[in-house]
Every structure is written in structure tokens, then in C-alpha cells.
């Protein structure tokens, strides 16, 4: 805290428009954050009920008019002295203080519930990724059993979207071990593609077909040498030629496994772009099916966020911006617009700055409220394992996101606290399921 930019003033002098910083722990006050601008009388009453003699005001963040001190009136002091013993203010203070304690308890209980939901979601993510690992291992020896297990996974994800327009896409903070990028990529693409299908009002059968196609879209990579798939430097021309065979390999594997025609089309054409710059056949426009267009967009988005070289990965916010501004001709414009609508301007995994200068990590998006996601907040006075989760969908509009931040620009203490992942993984749950049964469904 820059002391030159703040000053301590008597609690009686606080006003609407002042930006305050409470020199208290989070559990000693009822407010969502320790730093905020006073915007209404209710906040004034709650601040006064804290029984502080002085409060810290941040000068640069306060409205200038709120900092102008009124000229003292000659008779104001004696009147104030006479009014000190009056009972009503004391009763009101007691009432407000009790309300503060109750509000803090409610916030604490809500945070505990949110953390439990996230833990269950991450557990289901681990189970889903295990299913995908088995696909590559068993697709040749046990194709029918593999398709059956894949179908069960897709059914689970589809069920989340089918419960209503209340699905939440979570950023998964599970610590992934080993070289499992391919498995998590397939899961990410499936969830994003099914999210798009849901927004397009696809029926349950169509959504499941899209999910299954997304799950198998890179099936042909099992026949590509690992040194090519894992290479972090640009591929040579011969290496590119080998890599670009994976749609053809996948098509043959899919046929042998008994995948249906639409899924095979996705496997064969998920690298084709509307402007004809894709591979292997440089298809254009109507030559590319709607189902393939959906999965192509989900595939590119995840590839940008999760480059094989982590140093070349870009933030979710930057990935959407790149796709929309520089690669728009490659994608179906209506589906691309839906991606932005669904993920929001600030997708899960985006580091953001709020209007009260707080810094946080977007952990999920509230469907239908793309600018009001849930955010994991940095607060040096709160232990990381108890970090505050701010749901902008349920907060007043006084708090909003002002900008996205590049991880490299964060101070190390903030970066370590929020722990943004080098690899982004997602899963989804249904708010209605959580509220009615406490269950957490997953989907990425």
C-alpha cells in the first residue's frame, strides 16, 4: 500500500464516493473485499458498525468531490456533544453489527460450498480424462467396448447441458502429471464443441454426436511419430507432410471401429478452413459440414491456449481476439460469434483487473452473463487455500472487470497465489444440479 496515496480519516467523516481500504482481515468485516468504493448508505452504516476510530481512504481512487472537507459550522460541535448519549444510534449500531456477523457467516458458508463444488468437478474431470486415455489404448483391440465407454462419457456431459440453460464452465486447477496433452485436448474440444451445440439449440442426439466426433477428432495421431507430435520448434516440410496425414489415418481407424459417417467426416476434415487454406484437401465453404465447422473452431481455440510449447500459448482472451480479428475468414462467422458469447470476453483462465483494482483469475463463466464470471481473487491477507471467490453474477454492478492481464506482468507473489496453469483444462457443471442435489456434473 502506497502510504502517500492514502490517509486515515475519522470514521465519522467517511462519505459516498470514497475508496476505502480496510486494515482488517477478511473475516473481520462483511464486505466481499477489503478495498472498495462506497456507493450507498448501507455500506456507510456497515462501516460505522465496525467500531473503527479511523479508516484508510485511497485518494487516487476516490471521487474528488468526496474528498472536499466541509467548512466547520460554529454550533456543530456543541450539538454533536449533546447528541452523544442518545440511545437510537447505539441500537442501530448493534443491529447493523449483528447483520454484519450474519452476512459474513453467509459468505463463508457460500465459499465453502463453492470450493466443495469445484473439488467434485475436478474429481469428475480426472475420471473423464482416464476414459479418454483408454480410447487410444483400446480402440484397436476392443473397438465396441471403447465406443461404449466414450458414449457414456459424452452422455454425462450432454446431461449437464440438457438440464437447462445454467451450465457453468470451470477452469480445472487439477495438477496434471506426465505428457498427457492429447487426452486433455480431446476433452477440452469436446466440452467447447458441445457448449456451442447447446447454444445452437441442437437436440440431444445431435449434441452427443458432436461430442463423440470431438472426442475422436485426433484419432489418427496414434500413427504419427511421437517426435513429431511433441516437437516444440517448427516442423520441417517432410515432418509437416507426415503430420498432415493424421486425418487420413484417423479416418481409416474410425471406419474399422465402426464410427458413423458424420463422425468420420469430422475426423477427415477438422483441419479444413472456410477460406480453403486448410488441409488435407483445401475444402471451402459448403464443402465443410456444420458439425465439422463447430469442432474446427473448438480445436483451434484450445490449440492457441495450449500450444505444444507452453511458452507460445496465449491467454484465452487473446485467443478469442486473434481468431476474431485475424483468422475470421477461416471460420463460420455465426459459430465464431457464439464462441465469444459462450466463453465471454474473459474466458476461464483469464487474469483480470477489477474496477476496484483487485486482481483475480476467471474460474468459470455464468451462462448468459458473459461479462459477469466467477473470479478467484488475490488478497494478501487471505491464505491461498481460502482464497475468496467473487461471483459477479450475484454482485452489484458496482464491481466489474476493467481489463485482462498478461501473466508475465504480474508480480511473482500474485502469480504464485493465483497459480494460472500453463495448460488450461475445463469441465462443466449445472447450477440447477448443484442447488437441488449437491451433485457436480462435469464437462469441458
Secondary structure, 3 states (H helix, E strand, C coil): CCHHHEEEEEHHHCCCCCEEECCCCHHHCCCCCCEEECCCHHHHHHHHCCCCCEEEEECCCCCHHHHCCCCCCCCHHHHHHHHCCCHHHHHHHHHHHHHHHHHHHHHHHHHHHHHHHHHHHHHHHHHHHHHHHHHHHHCCCCHHHHHHHHHHHHHHHHHHHHCCCCEEEEECCCCCCCCCHHHHHHHHHHHHHHHHHHHCCCCHHHHHHHHHHHHHCCHHHHHCCHHHHCCCCCCCHHHHHHHCCHHHHHHHHHHHHCCCHHHHHHHHHCCCCCECCCCCCCCEHHHCCHHHHHHHHHHHHHHHHCCCCHHHCCCHHHHHHHHHHCCHHHCCHHHHHHHHHHHCCCCCCCEEEECCCCEEEEEEEECCEEEEEEEEECCCCCCHHHCCEEECCCCCCCCCEEEEECHHHCCHHHHHHHCCCCCCCEEEEEHHHHHHHCCCCCCC
